[in-house]
Amino acid sequence: MLEIDKIYNTDFLEGVKNIDDNSIDLIVTDPPYGVEFQNNKFFDDSKEKVFSLIDKWLFEMYRVLKGECHCYIFVPTLELDKWIFSIKKYFTFNNLISCRTYTTNRYLKNNFYFNSQHIIYASKGKAKRLNRVNWIKTSEVWLNDSRNPEPKKYTYHYPSFLPPYIFANIKPNKQIKTLHPNQKSLSLVKNLVLLSSGEGDLVLDPFMGSGTTAVACIITGRRFIGFETNKEFYNIAVNRVTKARNMLIERYFPKKRGK
């Protein structure tokens, strides 16, 4: 078994050989999509490469995941059918989660905007129960409705179309600077981790990118293993992990200030 709470600068299919069967409590990952992403300086996103490997990736994810545990995989609109088809070979396909994003401002002739992020929610066999997480806000109408005897700020009925506010690093008409061309919202990943794991559980991200899943695990008290082949992003991820750990130490063990 690999060392825990560490990101490895190696290919997932190489590193996963050292992970035991049924040892992972949750998988959260944003793999190459197979949409011919133009900025191929960072990784090979060609259809040929991705769809020649997708079954191998999913087989290994299934092998290491514990029974009834969850898997969240970010997927593209244009190749959604291929991803769902492949995932159904191994996992139980539970739902498709979507959220509006603000990443498309360019006018598209004879088409609709590509401004939705999709996430496949799957599990190894029947899915265990989701945790109660203060994530989705109760509507103001229901919160103030006199028929609601015990109004609560949050609801624990989770919609498959998520409200935009959960993408904290995206704002209308303004893309906040990120460390990775496809960096995902820390608030979103953190809440996925909270929904589908407990403190001390082990989370796997086969395509770690800039380290968002690892940071989410540190914040929420989970353990993690991740892989990132690109040296530049690997270094960014390790740096983010170090900063997150230092911030946590400072929060609970603040240094004494001068008188």
N, C-alpha and C positions, 0 to 999 in steps of 0.2 A: 504494500500500500504506500502511496506517495505521502510525503510530508504534508501535513494539514496547514491551512492558512498561508498558502503560498501560490504564486502565479509562476508558471513554467514557460520559458521561452522556447517552446517546441510545438510541433504539430499535434493536434488533438489525437489523431489515430495512433501516434507513437506513444504519447503520454498515457493514454487511457489503458494501455496494456498493463500498467502498474496499479490500476484501481480494481479492487475486489468486486465480485458480483454482489448485487443487492446491498451496496454500502452507502449509496447516496440518497439523501432525504428529499432533495428538490433540484431540478435543473431549470435555470433561467439563462437564455442565450439569444444572441442576435447574430446568426451565421451569415456568411456570404449568400446573397439571394439568388444568383444566377440570372441577373437582369442586365448583364453587360455594363456594369457601372463604369463610367468613363475614367474615373480617377484610379486607374489600375496600378498606379505607383505603389499603392499600399497592399493590395491583395488581388488575387485572381478571382474575378466575379463573373467569368464567362459561363455561359450555359453549359458548354462542354465539360468544364472542370467541375462545377457545382453538382450537376446532375449525374456525373459519373461517381461522385463520392457520397451523395445524400443517403443512400441506403446503408453504407458503411457507418456513417455518422450516427444515424438513427438506431442501428443495431447495437452499437456500443453504448449509446445513451440508455437504451432499454435494458441492456445487460447489467449496468451498474446501478440503476435506479431500484429502490425498494418497492415492493408491491404496494399498490394503492396510492403511491406518492405521485406528485404532480410535476408537470413539465410545461414551461412557457417558452414558446419559440416565436420570435419576431419574424414575420414573413411578408413578402411583397404582394402588391395587388396583381400585377401582370402574370406572375407565376404561382398564384395562390392554389390553383387546381393541382399542380404538380406536387406542391408541398403537402397538401391535405391527403392526396392519394398515397404518397410515400409514408406519411406519418401513420395512416390507418393500417399499414402492414404490420406495425409493431405495437402502437399505443391505442388506447381508447380515446377517440376524438370526442371531447366533451363540448367544446364551444369555440366560436371565433370571436375574440374580443377586438373591438375597434375603437378608435378615438380620432376625432378631427385634429389635424395639426395645421400649422401655419407655414409650412415649408414651400408651398407653391404660390408664387405671386405672378408668375408669367402667364400671359393669356394663351390658352390652348385653342387652336382653331379646330372646330368640329369635334370637340371632346369635352369632357368634364375634368375638373382639377383632380390631380392625384394628391389629395390632401387628407388621406386617412392612413393611420398606422394600424396594421393588423397583427394580432398575436394569437397563435393557436394555443388553446388550453387543453392539454391532454393528460393522461395518467397511465400508469402501468396497471392494467386491469381496472376494476371499479375504483373510482376516486374516493379518497377519504374526505371527511367534512372540512370545508373551509373554515378558517378561524374568524372570529369577530374582530374586525379592525376598524378603527375610527378613520375612515377614508372617504366614503361617499356621503356627502352632506344631505341631510333631509331638506326637502323643498320648503321654502318659506311659507308657502300656502298651507302645507300639511302641518308644519311646525306651529302655526298660529291658528289652526283649525280647532274650534271648540269641541269637536267630536273626538279629538285626540287627547285622551285623559292623561297620558304621560309623555309629553313631547320630549324628544331626544334630538340632539344636534346632528347625530349621524344615524344613517340607516345601515342595516346589515343585510339588505337585499341588494346584491351587486349587479348592476346592469351590464349587458354585453357591449353596449356603446357607451364608452366612458366620457365624462365631461372634460372639456379642454383644460380646466384648471389643474388637473393632475399632472400635466406636462409642464412642470415648473420652469424648464429652461426654454420654453417656446412662448412667444407673445405675438399678438396680431401685428403683422407687417414688420416684425423685428425678430431676427434670428440671433439669439444670444451666442456669443463666441464659445465654441466648444473645442475640446482637445482631440476630437476624432470626427471624420466627415459624417459618420452615422451614429454619433453618440446619443444614447437614450437618456431620458429623464431619470435622475436619481430618485425623485419622489415616487415615480411610477414603479421602478424596480424595487425600491424599499418596501412598498406596500404589497407587491406580489410576493416578496419574501415573507412578509408578516402573515399574509393570507394562508400560505401553504407550508409553513414550517414552524418549529418551535425553537426556543432558545437552545443553543448548543448543537442544533442540527447541522448536517453537512450539506452545503450547496455547491453544485458544479456549474461552471460556465465554460463550455468547450471553446468559445470564441470570445475571449475576455475584452478585446479592444482596449479602451482607455481605463478599464478597471471599475466600471460603475457597479457591477454585481458584487465585487469584492468590498467596495466601500459600503454598499447597502448592508452587507453581512456584518461588517464591523459595527456599524451604527445600531443594528438590531440584535447583536449578541449571537450571531450564527458563525459557524466555521465555513471555510470555503476552499475549493481547489479550482484553479483556472489555467487555461492555456492560451498563449498568444504568440503566433509565429513571427510577426513583424517586430523587429528589435526596437524601433522607434516607439511604437505604441506599448510594447512591453515595459520599456523604461518609464513611460508616462504613467502606466498603471501602477508600477511598483512605487513611484513617487507619490501618487494619490493615496495608496494604501498606507504608506509611512505617515503622511500628513493626517489621515483619518485616525490612525492609532494615536498619534501625538495629541490630537485635539481631544480624544476620548480620555487620555491620561490627564490632560490639563483640566478637563471638566470635573473629574472625580478626585484628582489629587493636585489641586492648584498649588503653584509655587508660592511660597511666602513672599509677600511684597515688603518693601521698605516701610519703616514706621512713618 
